[in-house]
Every structure is written in structure tokens, then in C-alpha cells.
């Protein structure tokens, strides 16, 4: 079956100037990485000619000189010995100003006068502020606020006692829920309730075994003389290498 095709494969000749061949060559040239970088490789082989007085070189040198710490301090180092000094530190205006700024920023010196005078304050006991503080302390004191009365003795059959006991029972949460204590911990759900039926129905819908039937469980016998099976057998014989 394939002998004729194998013989024809060696005798086929395609002209090199056909549109398909030319298009393939153009596509190969477009996607070639070597041709894409050939111009850059040729430029690298020629080398560089960078003069010392070129604008980029001069700009780089100027930036380096500006950023250089040595150049930054060069003027200061030259003027170190040209200052006219003072005989004492107090005569130097800059040192005096620095000492004054240090005194203003010192927290210990700032609070020195307060610490020296805080123990020398004498307040009379009948001052208005002291009296107001005492009154305020009396008002907010828990000891003076709570004064326990003597124990009262009431008869159990008095109308006010009976009324109070009845009001306490109405407001008591324990008495209100005492009839439900025997239900605590008991869980019960009727068999035919809506929630139980809904849960069973959802379980049946999500059950994979009931939803799908496995192929091996289906009883099926294929007919051997159908046209598609006969054609499949003929095709298998034709493509068989044996």
C-alpha cells in the first residue's frame, strides 16, 4: 500500500524560487536571532572611540567632583588657619550663642526653679480650693455614700412584704424558666417533619451511587455484523504491518 508513496517521495523536486519557499526563507530570516543581533555584533567588533574631552566624560567628571567628599571639604581645610580667634569662650559670639541654646534646651535647668520652690508652698487650711476639694472628696467617697441602716423586722403577712415577694417572683429569671428545666438536654425531632424529609431528599440528590450507573453494571451485547464493526475490521487489516 505504501510502496508507491515511498517511491514517489524520492522523485519529488520543488523549485527554489516558488512563493512558498521564498516566504519560508523570509520567515526564517525574520525569526533568526543570529541575524537579529548581527548588526550589534559587528558594531562591537569595531570598538569605541571615546575622547577625553567628550561631553559625557566631562559631565561624569564634574558630577564626581561635586559628589566627592574631598572636594566638598577642600575650601574648609584651606581656611582652617585663617580664623581670628578669641581669648575666651565667652567672647566668641558663636560659642556664647551655642551655650545659651543648650541652657534653653536643657530640661533639668528648665525645671530647676520649680523643684526648688515646690517644697516651700504653704496653703491655709481654710482656703476656698481646699474646702472645695474636701467637699468633692466627701461626695465621691464610697464610705460616706453607703450608710447601712439598722435591721428592720417585718411581719411575713404584711401587705407590702407579700407584694414585694410577688414582684420579685415576677422579675426572677429562675422562676420564669423553672418549668423548662426538665426539657434541658432533650433533643427530639419527629420522623415525618419537614426538616427530616428535606435532609433525606438532599442526601438522595447528592448520592453518587444513585445518580450514576456504572457501565459494567449495564447488560449490553454488541452485534458483530453491523456495518461500522465490519468497516473497522477491514481498516484494521489494511493498516496492519503484519
Residue frames as qw, qx, qy, qz and C-alpha x, y, z in Angstrom:
[[0.000, 0.884, 0.467, 0.000, 0.00, 0.00, 0.00],
 [0.210, -0.923, 0.095, 0.307, 2.81, 2.44, 0.84],
 [0.715, -0.080, 0.421, 0.552, 5.32, 1.19, -1.74],
 [0.394, 0.675, 0.367, 0.505, 4.17, 3.67, -4.43],
 [0.191, -0.972, -0.064, -0.119, 4.31, 6.58, -2.00],
 [0.657, -0.590, 0.292, 0.366, 7.79, 5.62, -0.81],
 [0.643, 0.197, 0.441, 0.594, 8.96, 5.52, -4.43],
 [0.200, 0.828, 0.310, 0.421, 7.41, 8.93, -5.22],
 [0.425, -0.883, -0.052, 0.191, 8.98, 10.63, -2.21],
 [0.612, -0.389, 0.343, 0.598, 12.48, 10.37, -3.68],
 [0.418, 0.327, 0.534, 0.658, 11.46, 11.78, -7.10],
 [0.016, -0.923, -0.385, -0.019, 9.67, 14.98, -5.92],
 [0.491, 0.001, 0.007, 0.871, 11.57, 18.21, -6.69],
 [0.027, -0.905, -0.387, 0.173, 10.42, 21.69, -5.64],
 [0.467, 0.629, 0.035, 0.620, 11.78, 24.78, -7.42],
 [0.472, -0.289, -0.394, 0.734, 13.76, 27.07, -5.10],
 [0.006, 0.026, 0.053, 0.998, 12.02, 30.22, -6.43],
 [0.279, -0.544, -0.726, -0.315, 8.46, 29.22, -5.65],
 [0.260, -0.669, 0.040, -0.695, 6.47, 31.67, -3.46],
 [0.836, -0.514, -0.147, -0.122, 6.19, 29.13, -0.65],
 [0.821, -0.037, -0.169, 0.544, 9.96, 28.58, -0.48],
 [0.253, 0.490, -0.078, 0.831, 10.65, 32.35, -0.67],
 [0.494, -0.675, -0.063, -0.545, 8.12, 33.02, 2.10],
 [0.898, -0.382, -0.175, 0.132, 9.66, 30.33, 4.29],
 [0.659, 0.166, -0.156, 0.717, 13.14, 31.83, 3.79],
 [0.039, -0.603, 0.026, -0.796, 11.84, 35.32, 4.67],
 [0.714, -0.613, -0.115, -0.317, 10.15, 34.00, 7.81],
 [0.885, -0.178, -0.192, 0.384, 13.33, 32.18, 8.81],
 [0.427, 0.356, -0.127, 0.821, 15.32, 35.40, 8.39],
 [0.313, -0.662, -0.050, -0.680, 12.78, 37.35, 10.49],
 [0.812, -0.549, -0.030, -0.197, 12.82, 34.92, 13.39],
 [0.815, 0.179, -0.314, 0.453, 16.59, 34.27, 13.27],
 [0.504, -0.837, -0.053, 0.206, 18.29, 35.51, 16.48],
 [0.670, -0.187, 0.269, 0.666, 21.68, 35.49, 14.78],
 [0.292, 0.497, 0.387, 0.719, 20.56, 37.86, 12.01],
 [0.272, -0.888, -0.329, -0.171, 18.71, 39.99, 14.58],
 [0.527, -0.802, 0.109, 0.259, 21.90, 40.63, 16.59],
 [0.793, 0.234, 0.187, 0.531, 24.36, 40.63, 13.66],
 [0.214, 0.816, 0.032, 0.536, 24.48, 44.42, 13.33],
 [0.511, -0.827, 0.154, -0.178, 25.12, 44.78, 17.09],
 [0.883, -0.260, 0.234, 0.313, 27.90, 42.16, 16.98],
 [0.633, 0.494, 0.141, 0.579, 29.54, 43.94, 14.01],
 [0.059, -0.895, 0.046, -0.439, 29.40, 47.25, 15.88],
 [0.719, -0.669, 0.189, 0.022, 31.03, 45.70, 18.95],
 [0.874, 0.043, 0.185, 0.447, 33.89, 44.34, 16.84],
 [0.398, 0.740, 0.047, 0.540, 34.75, 47.84, 15.57],
 [0.501, -0.203, -0.410, 0.735, 35.42, 49.11, 19.12],
 [0.117, -0.924, -0.356, 0.070, 34.76, 52.54, 20.61],
 [0.460, 0.325, -0.046, 0.825, 36.46, 55.90, 20.10],
 [0.355, -0.865, -0.356, -0.001, 35.74, 57.95, 23.22],
 [0.387, 0.567, -0.211, 0.696, 37.79, 61.15, 23.57],
 [0.415, -0.264, -0.578, 0.651, 38.85, 62.54, 26.92],
 [0.064, 0.164, 0.129, -0.976, 37.15, 65.88, 26.19],
 [0.227, -0.368, -0.761, -0.484, 33.82, 64.36, 25.16],
 [0.399, -0.459, 0.019, -0.794, 30.68, 65.83, 26.72],
 [0.854, -0.375, -0.302, -0.197, 29.68, 62.63, 28.61],
 [0.736, -0.009, -0.404, 0.543, 33.22, 62.27, 30.04],
 [0.121, 0.330, -0.228, 0.908, 33.31, 65.91, 31.18],
 [0.590, -0.467, -0.132, -0.645, 29.83, 65.60, 32.69],
 [0.879, -0.270, -0.387, 0.071, 30.83, 62.48, 34.60],
 [0.550, 0.117, -0.371, 0.739, 33.98, 64.17, 35.94],
 [0.156, -0.423, 0.100, -0.887, 32.01, 67.24, 37.05],
 [0.765, -0.427, -0.233, -0.423, 29.44, 65.06, 38.84],
 [0.834, -0.126, -0.415, 0.340, 32.23, 63.10, 40.53],
 [0.326, 0.253, -0.310, 0.856, 33.92, 66.29, 41.74],
 [0.414, -0.470, -0.015, -0.779, 30.65, 67.64, 43.14],
 [0.870, -0.357, -0.223, -0.256, 29.86, 64.41, 44.94],
 [0.695, 0.189, -0.510, 0.470, 33.40, 63.92, 46.21],
 [0.565, -0.774, -0.256, 0.125, 33.77, 64.46, 49.96],
 [0.630, -0.225, 0.049, 0.741, 37.33, 65.62, 49.49],
 [0.184, 0.385, 0.309, 0.850, 36.33, 68.41, 47.09],
 [0.357, -0.764, -0.443, -0.304, 33.42, 69.29, 49.37],
 [0.609, -0.748, -0.116, 0.235, 35.74, 69.94, 52.33],
 [0.691, 0.235, 0.037, 0.683, 38.69, 71.36, 50.38],
 [0.038, 0.725, 0.042, 0.687, 37.75, 75.02, 50.95],
 [0.652, -0.729, -0.040, -0.204, 37.18, 74.43, 54.64],
 [0.879, -0.224, -0.004, 0.420, 40.59, 72.76, 55.04],
 [0.502, 0.431, 0.035, 0.749, 42.29, 75.73, 53.35],
 [0.160, -0.718, -0.019, -0.677, 40.60, 78.30, 55.64],
 [0.759, -0.474, -0.423, 0.144, 41.28, 76.48, 58.91],
 [0.612, -0.250, -0.199, 0.723, 44.30, 78.62, 59.85],
 [0.158, 0.368, 0.190, 0.897, 42.86, 81.99, 58.75],
 [0.398, -0.754, -0.477, -0.212, 40.27, 82.46, 61.53],
 [0.062, 0.519, -0.384, 0.761, 40.77, 85.21, 64.10],
 [0.544, -0.352, -0.748, 0.145, 40.25, 83.54, 67.49],
 [0.372, -0.789, -0.016, -0.489, 39.04, 84.97, 70.80],
 [0.063, 0.504, -0.712, 0.484, 40.83, 84.97, 74.14],
 [0.317, 0.000, 0.825, -0.468, 37.99, 83.20, 75.99],
 [0.056, 0.327, 0.902, 0.277, 34.97, 81.19, 75.02],
 [0.046, 0.714, 0.559, -0.419, 32.59, 83.84, 76.41],
 [0.030, 0.611, -0.193, -0.768, 33.94, 86.45, 73.98],
 [0.032, -0.017, 0.823, 0.567, 33.19, 84.24, 70.98],
 [0.528, 0.086, 0.079, -0.841, 29.61, 85.08, 69.85],
 [0.694, 0.088, -0.602, -0.384, 29.03, 81.67, 68.30],
 [0.421, -0.017, -0.842, 0.337, 30.13, 79.78, 71.40],
 [0.170, 0.063, 0.487, -0.855, 28.04, 82.07, 73.61],
 [0.630, 0.093, -0.193, -0.747, 25.01, 81.52, 71.41],
 [0.644, 0.053, -0.753, -0.120, 25.55, 77.73, 71.48],
 [0.211, -0.033, -0.783, 0.584, 25.83, 77.76, 75.30],
 [0.372, 0.089, 0.257, -0.887, 22.64, 79.84, 75.57],
 [0.697, 0.085, -0.440, -0.560, 20.78, 77.45, 73.26],
 [0.505, 0.031, -0.845, 0.171, 21.99, 74.49, 75.35],
 [0.040, 0.061, 0.637, -0.767, 20.66, 76.12, 78.53],
 [0.546, 0.110, 0.000, -0.831, 17.29, 76.75, 76.93],
 [0.744, 0.114, -0.550, -0.363, 17.02, 73.16, 75.72],
 [0.256, 0.155, -0.870, 0.392, 18.16, 71.57, 79.00],
 [0.568, -0.508, -0.514, -0.394, 15.15, 70.08, 80.76],
 [0.624, -0.368, -0.514, 0.460, 16.88, 69.88, 84.16],
 [0.219, -0.083, -0.137, 0.963, 17.69, 73.58, 84.20],
 [0.286, -0.349, -0.414, -0.790, 14.21, 74.37, 82.88],
 [0.665, -0.527, -0.476, -0.231, 12.61, 72.62, 85.90],
 [0.503, 0.052, -0.541, 0.672, 15.21, 73.71, 88.49],
 [0.161, -0.243, 0.208, -0.934, 13.23, 76.71, 89.75],
 [0.722, -0.285, -0.287, -0.561, 10.07, 74.63, 90.09],
 [0.803, -0.144, -0.547, 0.187, 11.80, 71.88, 92.07],
 [0.329, 0.131, -0.458, 0.816, 13.40, 74.47, 94.38],
 [0.271, -0.165, 0.170, -0.933, 10.11, 76.21, 95.14],
 [0.625, -0.241, -0.584, -0.458, 7.64, 73.30, 95.20],
 [0.593, -0.294, -0.676, 0.324, 8.52, 72.39, 98.81],
 [0.189, -0.102, -0.327, 0.920, 8.11, 75.97, 100.06],
 [0.326, -0.363, -0.407, -0.772, 4.40, 76.40, 99.28],
 [0.001, 0.188, 0.775, -0.604, 2.10, 76.93, 102.29],
 [0.308, -0.380, -0.548, -0.678, -1.67, 76.70, 101.72],
 [0.327, -0.179, 0.514, -0.772, -4.02, 77.73, 104.53],
 [0.095, 0.171, 0.978, -0.071, -6.46, 75.07, 105.64],
 [0.286, 0.623, 0.563, -0.462, -9.48, 77.35, 105.19],
 [0.040, 0.327, -0.467, -0.821, -8.71, 78.25, 101.56],
 [0.694, 0.323, 0.084, -0.639, -11.58, 78.04, 99.10],
 [0.608, 0.400, -0.637, -0.255, -9.83, 75.47, 96.92],
 [0.105, 0.188, -0.925, 0.313, -9.05, 73.21, 99.89],
 [0.461, 0.157, 0.569, -0.663, -12.64, 73.41, 101.14],
 [0.715, 0.391, -0.185, -0.549, -13.99, 72.63, 97.65],
 [0.450, 0.354, -0.818, -0.055, -11.64, 69.63, 97.37],
 [0.131, -0.060, 0.865, -0.481, -12.81, 68.31, 100.75],
 [0.613, 0.278, 0.310, -0.671, -16.45, 68.66, 99.76],
 [0.670, 0.429, -0.461, -0.394, -15.79, 66.91, 96.45],
 [0.244, 0.283, -0.914, 0.157, -13.96, 64.08, 98.24],
 [0.361, 0.067, 0.713, -0.597, -16.90, 63.67, 100.61],
 [0.692, 0.362, 0.032, -0.624, -19.33, 63.47, 97.69],
 [0.697, 0.421, -0.537, -0.221, -17.36, 60.86, 95.74],
 [0.095, -0.388, 0.863, -0.309, -16.31, 58.82, 98.79],
 [0.607, -0.131, -0.715, -0.322, -17.81, 55.33, 98.84],
 [0.321, -0.157, -0.774, 0.522, -17.52, 55.11, 102.63],
 [0.157, 0.231, 0.341, -0.898, -19.64, 58.19, 103.23],
 [0.458, 0.053, -0.444, -0.768, -22.00, 57.33, 100.38],
 [0.659, -0.191, -0.702, -0.194, -23.02, 53.92, 101.74],
 [0.236, -0.309, 0.590, -0.708, -24.53, 54.11, 105.19],
 [0.390, -0.176, -0.893, -0.142, -26.05, 50.83, 106.24],
 [0.520, -0.446, 0.038, -0.727, -29.31, 51.16, 108.17],
 [0.363, -0.237, 0.805, -0.406, -30.32, 49.05, 111.13],
 [0.109, -0.087, -0.955, -0.260, -32.02, 45.72, 110.56],
 [0.541, -0.090, 0.016, -0.836, -35.73, 46.04, 110.13],
 [0.151, 0.089, 0.972, -0.155, -38.11, 43.33, 111.36],
 [0.497, 0.074, -0.240, -0.830, -41.22, 42.89, 109.23],
 [0.661, 0.067, 0.651, -0.369, -44.08, 40.50, 109.69],
 [0.212, -0.070, 0.841, 0.493, -44.34, 37.93, 106.86],
 [0.181, 0.577, 0.791, 0.090, -48.07, 38.55, 106.43],
 [0.030, 0.646, 0.108, -0.755, -47.83, 42.28, 105.83],
 [0.628, 0.703, 0.311, -0.121, -49.30, 43.53, 102.59],
 [0.232, 0.885, -0.367, -0.168, -46.14, 45.33, 101.46],
 [0.352, -0.456, 0.810, 0.108, -43.97, 42.25, 102.14],
 [0.663, 0.298, 0.686, -0.031, -46.36, 40.00, 100.24],
 [0.506, 0.844, 0.088, -0.155, -46.45, 42.49, 97.34],
 [0.009, 0.802, -0.571, -0.176, -42.64, 42.74, 97.23],
 [0.511, -0.204, 0.832, 0.075, -42.26, 38.93, 97.27],
 [0.663, 0.539, 0.516, -0.071, -44.73, 38.65, 94.42],
 [0.352, 0.905, -0.166, -0.170, -42.90, 41.34, 92.42],
 [0.227, -0.627, 0.729, 0.155, -39.55, 39.54, 92.96],
 [0.624, 0.093, 0.775, 0.035, -41.05, 36.28, 91.71],
 [0.592, 0.749, 0.276, -0.117, -42.39, 38.02, 88.58],
 [0.239, 0.900, -0.353, -0.091, -38.99, 39.57, 87.85],
 [0.546, -0.474, 0.683, 0.099, -36.96, 36.45, 88.69],
 [0.511, 0.484, -0.585, -0.404, -35.49, 34.72, 85.64],
 [0.028, 0.181, -0.975, 0.129, -35.04, 31.43, 87.53],
 [0.419, 0.297, 0.692, -0.507, -38.71, 31.26, 88.49],
 [0.546, 0.552, -0.104, -0.622, -39.73, 32.30, 84.97],
 [0.553, 0.450, -0.652, -0.258, -37.79, 29.42, 83.36],
 [0.382, -0.305, 0.812, -0.318, -38.30, 26.79, 86.07],
 [0.808, 0.250, 0.396, -0.358, -40.96, 24.93, 84.05],
 [0.722, 0.633, -0.258, -0.109, -38.49, 24.47, 81.16],
 [0.216, -0.669, 0.709, -0.061, -35.66, 22.94, 83.20],
 [0.755, -0.036, 0.647, -0.097, -36.91, 19.39, 82.61],
 [0.764, 0.630, 0.138, -0.026, -36.52, 19.96, 78.83],
 [0.011, 0.865, -0.483, -0.135, -32.85, 20.90, 79.12],
 [0.219, -0.439, 0.857, 0.160, -30.64, 18.42, 77.22],
 [0.613, 0.299, 0.723, -0.107, -33.53, 16.63, 75.50],
 [0.155, 0.399, -0.495, -0.756, -33.29, 16.58, 71.70],
 [0.500, 0.330, 0.793, -0.114, -36.26, 15.28, 69.74],
 [0.247, 0.367, -0.402, -0.802, -37.22, 15.53, 66.09],
 [0.778, 0.252, 0.434, -0.377, -40.29, 13.82, 64.56],
 [0.568, -0.034, 0.717, 0.403, -39.68, 11.34, 61.77],
 [0.394, 0.590, 0.608, 0.357, -42.03, 12.93, 59.26],
 [0.095, -0.831, -0.138, 0.531, -41.11, 16.58, 59.89],
 [0.528, 0.849, 0.005, -0.027, -40.19, 18.98, 57.09],
 [0.073, -0.828, 0.554, 0.059, -36.52, 19.23, 58.13],
 [0.615, -0.235, 0.750, 0.060, -36.02, 15.46, 58.22],
 [0.727, 0.522, 0.445, 0.027, -37.67, 14.96, 54.81],
 [0.327, 0.928, -0.172, -0.044, -35.63, 17.80, 53.34],
 [0.287, -0.679, 0.670, 0.086, -32.37, 16.32, 54.68],
 [0.704, 0.041, 0.706, 0.071, -33.20, 12.87, 53.26],
 [0.630, 0.732, 0.257, -0.004, -34.09, 14.36, 49.87],
 [0.125, 0.913, -0.383, -0.066, -30.83, 16.34, 49.78],
 [0.496, -0.446, 0.739, 0.090, -28.88, 13.20, 50.63],
 [0.742, 0.334, 0.579, 0.061, -30.51, 11.31, 47.78],
 [0.471, 0.881, 0.020, -0.023, -29.71, 14.13, 45.34],
 [0.010, -0.846, 0.534, 0.006, -26.05, 14.21, 46.41],
 [0.786, -0.224, 0.576, 0.020, -25.63, 10.41, 46.40],
 [0.182, 0.573, -0.640, -0.478, -23.21, 9.48, 43.62],
 [0.218, -0.030, 0.973, 0.064, -24.24, 5.80, 43.68],
 [0.393, 0.572, 0.673, -0.256, -27.90, 6.58, 42.94],
 [0.266, 0.785, -0.064, -0.556, -27.11, 9.38, 40.46],
 [0.361, 0.597, -0.623, -0.354, -24.82, 7.42, 38.11],
 [0.964, 0.014, 0.229, -0.133, -24.97, 3.87, 36.84],
 [0.339, -0.574, 0.655, 0.357, -21.63, 2.19, 36.23],
 [0.556, 0.451, -0.492, -0.495, -21.02, 0.87, 32.67],
 [0.178, 0.218, -0.960, 0.010, -20.08, -2.60, 33.88],
 [0.326, 0.192, 0.766, -0.520, -23.48, -2.98, 35.52],
 [0.597, 0.455, -0.021, -0.660, -25.38, -2.40, 32.24],
 [0.680, 0.080, 0.720, 0.113, -26.22, -5.54, 30.19],
 [0.448, 0.748, -0.182, -0.453, -25.17, -4.87, 26.59],
 [0.733, -0.019, 0.613, 0.295, -24.23, -7.27, 23.78],
 [0.155, 0.629, -0.349, -0.677, -22.67, -5.85, 20.62],
 [0.853, 0.434, 0.259, -0.133, -23.76, -7.17, 17.19],
 [0.572, -0.388, 0.508, 0.515, -20.72, -8.44, 15.26],
 [0.456, 0.318, 0.635, 0.537, -22.06, -7.95, 11.71],
 [0.111, 0.900, 0.276, -0.319, -23.02, -4.26, 11.88],
 [0.608, 0.725, 0.045, 0.319, -21.60, -2.06, 9.08],
 [0.076, -0.914, 0.331, -0.220, -19.40, 0.02, 11.41],
 [0.711, -0.478, 0.515, 0.030, -17.82, -3.06, 13.02],
 [0.857, 0.318, 0.327, 0.242, -17.20, -4.69, 9.60],
 [0.394, 0.866, -0.075, 0.300, -15.62, -1.47, 8.31],
 [0.369, -0.821, 0.418, -0.122, -13.44, -1.23, 11.43],
 [0.852, -0.185, 0.467, 0.146, -12.18, -4.79, 10.85],
 [0.730, 0.577, 0.188, 0.315, -11.34, -4.02, 7.20],
 [0.094, 0.935, -0.215, 0.266, -9.46, -0.85, 8.24],
 [0.617, -0.640, 0.458, -0.022, -7.51, -2.79, 10.87],
 [0.879, 0.101, 0.392, 0.251, -6.45, -5.35, 8.25],
 [0.547, 0.774, 0.073, 0.310, -5.37, -2.65, 5.81],
 [0.013, -0.892, 0.328, -0.311, -3.17, -0.73, 8.25],
 [0.863, -0.444, 0.240, 0.033, -1.71, -3.82, 9.90],
 [0.088, 0.755, -0.629, -0.163, 2.03, -4.12, 9.41],
 [0.538, -0.176, 0.824, -0.014, 1.82, -7.90, 9.79]]
